[in-house]
Amino acid sequence: MALLEFKNISKFYYGNQVLKNVSLTVHKGEIHGLVGENGAGKSTLMNILFGMPVIHLTGGYEGQIILEGVPVSFRSPAEAMAAGIGMVHQEFMLIPGFNVAENIKLNRENTRANLVSRILGPKLRTIDVRKNRADARRALDRLGMALDETVPVGGLPVGHMQFIEIAREIDKENSKVVVFDEPTAVLTESEAEQFLKAAQKLAAGGMGVLFISHRLDEIIKICDRITVLRDGEVVASLSRSEASVEKLAELMVGRKISRLTVAEKKSGSQKPILELINFSVDMPGERVEDLSLKIYEGEILGIGGLAGHGKIGIANGIMGLCPARGTVLKNGKQLPLGNPMRMLNEGMAFVSEDRRGVGLLTDESIELNIVVAAMQSQNRFLKRPLPFFTLEDRAAIREHALKMIRELDIRCLGPQQTVRSLSGGNQQKVCIARAITLSPDILFVSEPTRGIDIGAKRIVLDLLLKLNREMGVTVVMTSSELAELRAICNRIAIVYKGRLAGILEPTASDLDFGLMMAGEYEQRGAAQA
Amino acid sequence: MMAMKLELAKNSSVLTVRIRQKLIEMAVPLLFLVLCGIGAYFAQLSPVFLINEIIMRMARNPLLVLALIIPVVAGMGMNFAITLGAMAGQIGLIIITHYEINGITGLLVAALIATPFAVLFGYLTGKLLNRAKGKEMITSMIFGFFANYVWQLFFLAFVGSIIPMRNEKLILSTGVGLRNTIDLAGIRQSLDNLLKIQVVQGLSIPVSTLLVVALFCVLITFFMKTKLGQDIRAVGQNMEIARISGIDVDRVRIYAIIISTVLAAWGQLIWLQNIGTLNTYGSHVQVGLFAVAALLIGGASVTKATIWQVLLGTFLFHTLFIISPVAGRNLVGDAQIGEFFRVFVAYGVIAVALLLHAWQKYASTKKL
């Protein structure tokens, strides 16, 4: 009998279908791999399994989840956990001020009855510190971790934190299924090795393991069955013997955006329009360190790299949204850092990766969103009927907004519709419309296709290409999706651990890109030579 | 020999770093210790009088300050709304005064009556603060102000008119509203006198009250070691993680506030039985402010507070309370100046502590 079964799961977010009839089965003692690109729907599937509030707030899901033959639908993570489903999170769910044992036993502490609890109820039972420590010790030992269970988690290396999370799952007596969400992403090689052994031990003990990872070699090494998700659909379900890294990679990527223009390298201008020298940005989780980079006039420069390595930080640092150090030269002139207004005035515009948070005034109209930056930084779309009084120039705004809606093909009811009610792709177009309203010479675009459906992705990329070709705007596009960088960029800079790992042609081989993103390009290159 | 010397040098440098850290932690209490020293020098009070006053205050005040600890541990900052707890305590006192239940029985009955009120008020405060996550302190402060005017409306306008009550000793001569001051002669010092040791003339120790304070210190320590205490600590450290671990965050926060409010109600009873008169419209007003100031002077912050900080803070703040009017009179011939200084200190220390907290938070987000 199947331990856990997803049956025809479908899910919509704001009108976008993110999961389409997904079915998969995990058996007892099986390690089931789940692979897919960013945005393929893996996290959404797990959120559904755990009954995360975000699922219910956005209208629930269709289909059925069956645990040990019984249909279940969890309303909260607590319910899922009570039913024996555990999760090791991508972001650590550890309390830094608590020690290792306290974290492992979090909300499952052993307690002893005392006089007060006999009168006032079990909430007042005494925590049995010694027993908790013993339990924690046992779980850590099963993982082969020598870590002291009484030290606070706060200062520990990330590798250890991962094992504490796993120890917590091991310690739960009723655990039936454990989900690992990219557990090895933060581990060193030897730690990853140790982790994989631990996962195998869990499965051997009769648990079902659902293993999500980007590291395909690991997946093939330990998984008994592998399900591949692409754009919210199951495209294949393979046994280990059928799978190979190449095959999985192909299935994951599948029908991809093909290159839109064939290396039609514009101008060949070698004149740097923007130069970064020893540029560092303090963006939490996306730090940039000592990065030097030249951006040439009229090109489309792609910035790629894995999440957390700092690619997002570059544009945020230049535009003054995050504290930055170093030198930024525009046409040879040094610019002050940390001053967004100045940067806008210097002809640079930014389409943020955080569309709903930073990018848009979501409760305002489309037309206001399009002109607001130009009103603020360039005093356009304003009129002054009296001294000291500035009013918006409604007619000019309307005219410009209509023009933008037409040109960018923003699908809406009219310029006065609020931005919140637009779909992701159309919101992104509004962001781009605002940026080009500033008539910039450099346009920074971060994650332009995140969270929008595949058709809209193509339109957004076409639009960027058009801006570059027809209006001569230099475009710096940051994206997690290599395929889309390769579709339109002239050059692609890869960032690794906050530094520039190298710059590649879009036609360079997958291997080169892969090695560079993993920070191994130079060593391997040297080895080959 | 050389190696040993090196080892010693290393140990001593570790020690100095430790001492320095401790000094930074203790900066605020030390500053106030110096202020108290200077004040005591100028006040020229007799030691017996001073010690007697300090012991009396160490008996009657700490419970109100202790009431603040649990919300701090729950990550909700200083609960200025303990004002509502104080009000619950006073409701108990008004009722026992009306029915003339005297002595220690009266005090216990008052505590019994006050508790359900305090639980209700705490529940309401907790509900409110759950809707103002991240802004609990200012919300609790304003809620305290609001409650004060509801109190006035109720006891000044409703009692005697809507709520029939006839009692010459309590009601104003118009027949509507409570008197400004209510004499608590029936229960005056009933707890203090239960077990009181006279050491010398003018110096007596209210052992019973001190024991009650000690009991509550032990109870709070015990409470923090229970399951609920652990949940409160987890919620205080990170609400999100606590929630994902299956802890009902909102409920735990409400519990924390209810406990705080109930302790404040009992704290107000102990305080007022010592004072002996109830200032109907004033006794509760500054309870929150003074308790918060005392706790901060003890070296606590809005995210971390211990029982020792409660005791140290109460000691320093109230020593300053005793000394500063006298010192002011001796220095500039006006007791009011010393009083001004003390109030200035109370507000000032809160402002500085909040500023320090904001600054530390800012520094920790900047430093990666």
Boltz contact constraints between the chains, C-beta under 6 A:
constraints:
  - contact:
      token1: [A, 77]
      token2: [B, 244]
      max_distance: 6.0
  - contact:
      token1: [A, 78]
      token2: [B, 246]
      max_distance: 6.0
  - contact:
      token1: [A, 81]
      token2: [B, 246]
      max_distance: 6.0
  - contact:
      token1: [A, 93]
      token2: [B, 241]
      max_distance: 6.0
  - contact:
      token1: [A, 93]
      token2: [B, 244]
      max_distance: 6.0
  - contact:
      token1: [A, 95]
      token2: [B, 234]
      max_distance: 6.0
  - contact:
      token1: [A, 95]
      token2: [B, 237]
      max_distance: 6.0
  - contact:
      token1: [A, 95]
      token2: [B, 238]
      max_distance: 6.0
  - contact:
      token1: [A, 95]
      token2: [B, 241]
      max_distance: 6.0
  - contact:
      token1: [A, 97]
      token2: [B, 237]
      max_distance: 6.0
  - contact:
      token1: [A, 106]
      token2: [B, 245]
      max_distance: 6.0
  - contact:
      token1: [A, 107]
      token2: [B, 245]
      max_distance: 6.0
  - contact:
      token1: [A, 107]
      token2: [B, 246]
      max_distance: 6.0
  - contact:
      token1: [A, 107]
      token2: [B, 247]
      max_distance: 6.0
  - contact:
      token1: [A, 111]
      token2: [B, 227]
      max_distance: 6.0
  - contact:
      token1: [A, 123]
      token2: [B, 227]
      max_distance: 6.0
  - contact:
      token1: [A, 123]
      token2: [B, 228]
      max_distance: 6.0
  - contact:
      token1: [A, 124]
      token2: [B, 226]
      max_distance: 6.0
  - contact:
      token1: [A, 124]
      token2: [B, 228]
      max_distance: 6.0
  - contact:
      token1: [A, 125]
      token2: [B, 227]
      max_distance: 6.0
  - contact:
      token1: [A, 126]
      token2: [B, 225]
      max_distance: 6.0
  - contact:
      token1: [A, 126]
      token2: [B, 226]
      max_distance: 6.0
  - contact:
      token1: [A, 127]
      token2: [B, 225]
      max_distance: 6.0
  - contact:
      token1: [A, 127]
      token2: [B, 230]
      max_distance: 6.0
  - contact:
      token1: [A, 282]
      token2: [B, 368]
      max_distance: 6.0
